[in-house]
Amino acid sequence: MIIVQKSAELVEKTLGKQKKDFNVAYRPISFLISKSVNDGLLVYNVMTKCVVLLDDRDINAFMKSDFAVENWFCVPADFDEYTTVFQIRKFGSLFLGNSNVIDKYTILTTSDCNARCFYCYEQGVPKIPMSLETADMVIKYVLAHYGGKKIRINWFGGEPLYNVKVIDYISKELTQHGVDFVSNMISNGYLFDSSIIKKAKDLWNLQWVQITLDGTEKVYNKTKRFIYKDINPFRKVTQNIEEISKCGITVYIRLNVDKYNVDDIYSLVDYIIEKYSGNSYIYVYLHQLYENIQKGGVKRTNEERVRLFADMRFLESRLAASGFRVIGKRLPTILPINACMADSNSAIMILPSGKLGRCEHYIDSFFCGDLENGITNQVNYKLFEELEPYGQQCKKCAFLPDCFSLRKCAKSKICLPVMRDRIFDKQRIKLENTYKYFINKKKERSRRRWN
């Protein structure tokens, strides 16, 4: 047996090592995911984050070993995994405390956009750019909540590049005030050019940008409906993706998939493999459009969902086989205590008007304060921390320790077997990537010793 990844620190502090009782019957914990590799079998404990490599002959022996019990791979027959996960999360929240420090910001530079996607959830929202006066207040707010460690800014919109001067201004001011920051961006990619890419790298400290493709040229151009008429948007954006990656900025290509375009996405994946294969700065992942904002407002049937997710699983496996990495290339080393920025006390969203919110899917409602007065509406603030009740099928799901279902989340709450299968496909890819990383690190240490 080889330990590939140790247990998370939070789990170690909360649970410690499990003491073996020879009078108790043990069983495997419900939170195990495995993956066969050339060297044996990788076993991942989703609750503890511990990963071990077992020789195929050692699998049965391992489950009876002291190590398996001490490290929570095996638990007593009557052990309550579900309650234990929530106890760890609660301890983590208390351990981190309610600090005044904020290290994650989503800043909407504008609510205006140069595209007119039919599925955009911001339709009907007033088109407001952030002023330099509001940007000054952003600087003051960041400085007031700065804890001395690196912060991350997510530039959002609308289309964030519709207001480049505000991005420039905030970035320059933060740098002059000695704030250590990096940034990322959600963009349609159209407005990037050589000068903006250089600023993104040198001034904005941009690490990655997410750019959505909705299909091949004809489908993409029809879906995006850019306001420009003299340029082919698909060709421009796909070329910009290449130029951004050449500068050392990672590009996450998100493929929006729904029943209206799923057949065309097959052709798009072929195009992406041909154009970007071998580019280590380009990641590709598929994302189903939210059911509540689907064209015409018609929700999918379960049969349509099954077909859609089956298509997505196939396309993701094709991309992986062609060398493309999924988001989060390795397994996490910590047990999450919150779902995203919406329920994190160390994150906040700043709207162009200066109002504060908790989720970019609610830019016209459920505000919790403003830049001048801080958090003033605790009801709206706490609203984003409420969870949906977990179903019986959830309580024994191997992915439960990493799963959150927030009441206010715009995503579908439906979870079908084909959806869970897709999640576990990704976990197994990450599991194998974690092992490859471990092997490479081991080889690197060996080279250093010999040198």
C-alpha positions in Angstrom: 0.0 0.0 0.0 1.2 3.5 -0.9 -0.3 6.7 0.5 -0.8 9.0 -2.5 -2.6 11.8 -0.7 -2.9 12.4 3.1 -6.1 13.1 4.9 -7.3 16.7 5.0 -6.1 18.8 8.0 -9.7 19.7 9.0 -10.7 16.0 9.1 -7.6 15.1 11.1 -8.4 17.9 13.7 -12.1 16.9 13.9 -12.0 13.1 13.8 -8.5 12.2 14.5 -7.6 8.6 14.1 -10.4 6.0 14.5 -9.6 3.5 17.3 -10.1 -0.1 16.3 -12.5 -2.1 18.4 -12.0 -5.9 18.0 -15.6 -6.4 19.2 -17.1 -4.4 16.4 -17.9 -5.5 12.8 -16.6 -3.0 10.2 -17.7 -2.2 6.7 -16.3 0.1 4.0 -17.5 3.7 4.4 -20.0 4.9 1.8 -17.7 7.6 0.5 -15.2 5.6 -1.5 -14.4 6.0 -5.2 -11.9 3.7 -6.9 -10.0 3.6 -10.2 -7.8 0.9 -11.7 -4.4 2.0 -13.0 -1.4 0.0 -14.3 0.1 -0.2 -10.8 -3.0 -1.4 -9.0 -6.1 0.1 -7.6 -6.5 3.7 -6.4 -9.0 4.2 -3.6 -10.2 7.7 -2.6 -12.0 8.5 0.6 -14.1 11.6 -0.4 -14.8 12.5 3.3 -11.1 12.5 4.4 -9.5 13.2 1.0 -7.0 10.4 1.6 -5.9 8.4 -1.5 -4.1 5.1 -1.4 -2.7 2.8 -4.0 -3.3 -0.9 -3.5 -1.8 -3.9 -5.1 -4.7 -5.8 -6.6 -3.9 -8.7 -4.3 -4.1 -6.4 -1.2 -7.7 -5.1 -1.6 -9.4 -7.5 0.7 -6.6 -7.4 3.2 -6.5 -3.6 3.2 -10.2 -3.4 4.2 -9.4 -5.4 7.3 -6.2 -3.5 8.1 -5.5 -1.2 11.0 -4.7 1.6 8.5 -8.2 1.3 6.9 -9.9 1.6 10.2 -7.6 4.4 11.6 -8.1 6.4 8.5 -11.9 5.9 8.1 -11.9 3.7 5.0 -13.8 1.3 7.2 -16.3 2.2 9.9 -18.6 0.3 12.3 -21.7 -1.2 10.8 -23.9 1.4 12.5 -21.7 4.4 11.7 -23.7 7.5 10.6 -21.7 9.0 7.7 -24.3 11.6 7.0 -24.2 13.2 10.4 -20.4 13.0 10.6 -20.0 15.1 7.4 -22.1 17.9 8.8 -20.3 17.8 12.1 -17.0 18.3 10.3 -18.5 21.2 8.3 -19.8 22.8 11.4 -16.4 22.5 13.1 -14.8 24.0 10.1 -17.1 27.0 10.1 -16.3 27.5 13.8 -12.6 27.0 13.3 -12.4 29.6 10.5 -14.5 32.0 12.6 -16.4 35.1 11.3 -13.4 37.2 10.2 -13.8 40.6 8.7 -11.3 39.6 6.0 -12.7 39.2 2.5 -10.4 37.5 -0.1 -12.7 36.8 -3.0 -14.5 39.4 -4.9 -16.9 39.2 -7.9 -16.9 42.7 -9.5 -19.4 43.5 -12.2 -17.8 46.3 -14.3 -21.0 46.7 -16.2 -24.3 44.9 -16.7 -24.2 45.7 -20.4 -23.1 43.2 -23.1 -22.2 43.1 -26.8 -24.0 39.8 -27.3 -27.7 38.9 -27.2 -27.8 35.3 -26.1 -31.4 34.0 -25.9 -30.7 32.1 -22.7 -29.1 35.0 -20.8 -30.5 35.3 -17.2 -29.7 39.0 -17.2 -32.3 39.9 -19.8 -34.3 42.9 -18.6 -31.6 44.1 -16.2 -30.8 47.8 -16.5 -27.5 48.3 -18.5 -25.3 50.2 -16.0 -21.6 50.7 -16.3 -19.5 51.1 -13.1 -18.3 54.7 -12.7 -14.8 55.7 -11.5 -16.4 57.2 -8.4 -17.8 53.8 -7.6 -14.5 52.1 -8.4 -12.9 54.4 -5.8 -15.4 53.0 -3.3 -14.4 49.5 -4.4 -10.8 50.3 -3.6 -11.7 51.6 -0.1 -13.9 48.6 0.6 -11.1 46.1 -0.5 -8.5 47.9 1.7 -10.9 47.9 4.7 -11.3 44.1 4.4 -7.8 43.2 3.4 -6.0 40.7 5.6 -2.6 40.9 4.1 -2.9 37.6 2.1 -3.6 37.3 -1.7 -7.1 38.1 -2.8 -8.9 36.9 -6.0 -11.0 39.1 -8.2 -13.5 37.7 -10.6 -14.3 40.3 -13.3 -17.9 39.8 -14.4 -20.7 41.5 -16.3 -22.5 41.8 -18.7 -19.4 41.7 -20.6 -16.6 42.9 -18.3 -14.4 44.1 -21.2 -17.2 46.7 -22.0 -15.6 48.7 -19.2 -11.9 48.2 -19.4 -11.1 51.5 -17.8 -12.6 50.4 -14.5 -10.6 47.2 -14.6 -7.4 49.2 -15.3 -8.2 51.7 -12.5 -9.0 49.2 -9.8 -5.9 47.1 -10.7 -3.5 50.1 -10.7 -4.9 51.3 -7.4 -4.7 47.9 -5.7 -1.1 47.5 -6.9 -0.1 51.0 -5.6 -1.6 50.2 -2.2 0.4 47.0 -2.0 -2.5 44.6 -2.3 -1.5 41.2 -3.4 -4.1 40.0 -5.9 -4.8 37.8 -8.9 -7.8 37.8 -11.1 -9.9 35.8 -13.4 -12.7 36.7 -15.9 -16.0 35.5 -17.3 -16.1 36.9 -20.9 -17.5 36.1 -24.3 -14.0 36.6 -25.6 -14.9 39.0 -28.5 -13.2 42.2 -27.3 -9.8 40.7 -26.5 -6.9 42.1 -28.7 -3.1 42.2 -28.3 -3.1 45.3 -26.1 -5.8 44.0 -23.8 -4.1 40.6 -23.5 -0.9 42.3 -22.5 -2.7 44.4 -19.8 -4.5 41.3 -18.6 -1.2 39.6 -18.0 0.9 42.5 -16.7 -1.6 44.7 -14.9 -4.7 42.7 -14.1 -2.7 39.6 -13.0 -5.3 37.6 -15.0 -4.7 33.9 -14.4 -7.6 32.5 -16.4 -10.6 33.5 -18.4 -13.8 31.5 -19.1 -15.1 31.8 -22.7 -18.3 30.0 -23.8 -18.8 28.4 -27.2 -22.4 27.3 -28.1 -21.7 25.4 -31.2 -19.8 25.5 -34.6 -19.8 28.7 -36.6 -23.4 28.9 -37.8 -24.9 27.8 -34.5 -22.6 30.0 -32.4 -23.1 33.2 -34.4 -26.9 32.6 -34.4 -26.9 32.0 -30.6 -24.6 34.9 -29.6 -26.2 37.5 -31.9 -23.4 40.0 -31.4 -24.2 43.6 -32.1 -21.4 43.8 -34.7 -22.2 42.9 -38.3 -18.9 43.2 -40.2 -16.9 40.4 -38.6 -17.4 36.7 -38.2 -17.7 36.3 -34.3 -16.9 32.6 -34.2 -13.6 33.0 -36.1 -12.7 36.1 -34.0 -13.4 34.4 -30.7 -11.7 31.1 -31.5 -8.6 33.0 -32.7 -8.7 35.1 -29.5 -8.7 32.0 -27.4 -5.5 30.9 -29.1 -3.8 34.3 -28.6 -4.8 34.5 -24.9 -3.3 31.0 -24.3 -0.1 32.0 -26.1 0.4 34.7 -23.4 0.3 32.1 -20.7 -3.2 32.8 -19.5 -5.4 29.7 -19.1 -8.6 29.6 -21.1 -11.5 27.5 -19.9 -13.7 26.9 -22.9 -17.2 26.2 -21.6 -19.5 24.3 -24.0 -23.1 25.2 -23.2 -25.2 22.2 -24.1 -29.0 21.8 -24.5 -31.3 19.9 -26.7 -31.3 22.6 -29.3 -27.6 22.3 -30.0 -26.3 19.0 -28.6 -25.9 17.4 -32.1 -23.8 20.4 -33.2 -21.6 20.1 -30.1 -20.3 16.8 -31.5 -18.9 18.7 -34.5 -17.6 21.5 -32.2 -15.7 19.0 -30.1 -14.0 17.7 -33.3 -13.1 21.2 -34.2 -11.7 22.0 -30.7 -9.6 18.8 -30.8 -8.2 19.6 -34.2 -7.5 23.3 -33.3 -6.3 23.2 -29.7 -5.0 19.7 -29.0 -1.7 19.8 -27.2 -2.2 23.3 -25.8 -1.7 23.0 -22.1 -3.3 26.4 -21.4 -6.7 25.4 -22.8 -9.2 23.4 -20.8 -12.6 22.3 -22.1 -15.7 21.4 -20.1 -19.4 20.9 -20.9 -22.2 22.6 -19.0 -26.0 22.1 -19.4 -28.0 25.2 -19.6 -30.2 25.9 -16.6 -33.6 24.4 -17.0 -35.5 27.4 -15.7 -34.2 29.7 -18.4 -34.3 27.3 -21.3 -35.6 28.7 -24.6 -39.4 29.0 -24.4 -39.3 28.1 -20.7 -40.0 24.4 -21.5 -38.4 22.1 -19.0 -36.8 18.8 -20.0 -38.4 15.5 -19.6 -36.4 12.9 -17.7 -35.9 11.1 -21.0 -34.4 14.3 -22.5 -32.2 14.7 -19.4 -30.9 11.1 -19.7 -30.0 11.6 -23.3 -28.4 15.0 -22.7 -26.2 13.7 -19.9 -25.3 10.6 -21.8 -24.1 12.8 -24.7 -22.1 15.0 -22.3 -20.4 12.0 -20.7 -19.4 10.7 -24.1 -18.1 14.0 -25.3 -16.1 14.6 -22.1 -14.5 11.1 -22.4 -13.6 12.0 -26.0 -12.0 15.2 -24.9 -10.1 13.5 -22.1 -8.9 10.8 -24.5 -7.6 13.6 -26.7 -5.5 15.1 -23.9 -7.8 17.8 -22.6 -8.0 18.2 -18.9 -11.2 18.8 -16.9 -11.5 21.7 -14.5 -9.9 20.9 -11.3 -7.2 18.6 -12.7 -6.5 16.9 -9.3 -8.6 16.0 -6.3 -9.1 18.5 -3.6 -7.0 18.3 -0.5 -9.5 20.0 1.8 -13.1 19.1 2.7 -15.3 22.0 1.6 -17.4 23.8 4.2 -19.3 25.9 1.7 -20.6 25.5 -1.9 -19.3 28.6 -3.6 -18.9 32.3 -3.0 -22.6 32.7 -2.4 -22.4 31.0 1.0 -18.9 32.0 1.9 -18.2 34.7 4.5 -14.9 35.5 2.8 -16.5 36.4 -0.5 -18.8 39.2 -1.8 -20.2 40.5 -5.1 -20.0 44.2 -6.0 -22.5 45.5 -8.6 -21.9 48.4 -11.0 -24.1 50.6 -8.7 -22.1 49.8 -5.6 -24.6 47.5 -4.1 -23.5 44.3 -2.5 -24.8 40.8 -3.2 -23.8 37.2 -2.7 -24.4 35.5 -6.1 -23.9 36.7 -9.7 -27.2 35.0 -10.6 -29.0 37.6 -8.5 -27.8 41.0 -9.8 -31.2 42.7 -9.6 -32.6 41.4 -6.3 -31.7 40.1 -2.8 -29.1 42.8 -2.1 -27.4 42.6 1.3 -25.8 46.1 1.5 -23.6 48.6 -0.3 -20.0 49.8 -0.5 -20.6 52.8 1.8 -22.5 51.0 4.6 -21.3 47.4 4.3 -23.7 44.5 5.0 -27.0 45.9 6.2 -29.5 43.2 5.3 -28.7 40.1 7.3 -31.9 38.4 6.2 -30.8 38.4 2.5 -27.2 37.7 3.5 -28.1 34.5 5.4 -30.7 33.5 2.8 -27.9 32.3 0.5 -26.5 29.9 3.2 -29.7 27.8 3.5 -29.5 24.3 2.1 -32.2 22.1 0.5 -33.0 19.0 2.5 -30.9 16.0 1.4 -32.9 13.0 0.0 -32.5 9.4 1.2 -30.4 8.6 -1.9 -28.0 11.4 -1.0 -27.1 10.1 2.4 -25.3 7.1 1.1 -23.9 8.8 -2.1 -20.1 8.6 -2.3 -20.0 12.3 -3.4 -22.0 13.6 -0.4 -19.1 15.2 1.4 -18.5 17.5 -1.5 -22.2 18.1 -2.4 -24.2 21.2 -1.5 -27.6 22.1 -2.7 -28.3 25.8 -1.8 -32.0 26.9 -1.8 -31.2 30.0 -3.8 -29.0 28.3 -6.4 -30.4 28.7 -9.9 -29.3 25.3 -11.0 -31.7 22.4 -11.3 -32.1 20.4 -8.0 -32.9 17.2 -10.0 -30.3 14.4 -9.6 -30.7 11.4 -11.8 -28.4 8.3 -12.0 -26.9 9.5 -15.3 -26.0 12.8 -13.7 -24.3 11.1 -10.8 -22.5 8.8 -13.2 -21.1 11.9 -14.9 -19.8 13.3 -11.6 -18.1 10.1 -10.8 -16.5 10.0 -14.2 -14.9 13.3 -13.5 -13.8 12.2 -10.0 -12.0 9.2 -11.5 -10.2 11.3 -14.0 -9.1 13.6 -11.2 -8.1 10.6 -9.1 -5.8 9.3 -11.9 -4.4 12.8 -12.4 -3.7 13.0 -8.7 -1.7 9.8 -8.9 0.2 11.0 -12.0 1.1 14.2 -10.1 2.3 12.1 -7.1 4.5 9.9 -9.4 6.0 12.9 -11.1 6.8 14.6 -7.8 8.4 11.4 -6.6 10.6 11.2 -9.7 11.5 14.9 -9.3 12.6 14.3 -5.7 14.6 11.3 -6.8 16.4 13.4 -9.5 17.3 16.1 -7.0 18.8 13.5 -4.7 21.0 12.2 -7.4 22.0 15.6 -8.6 
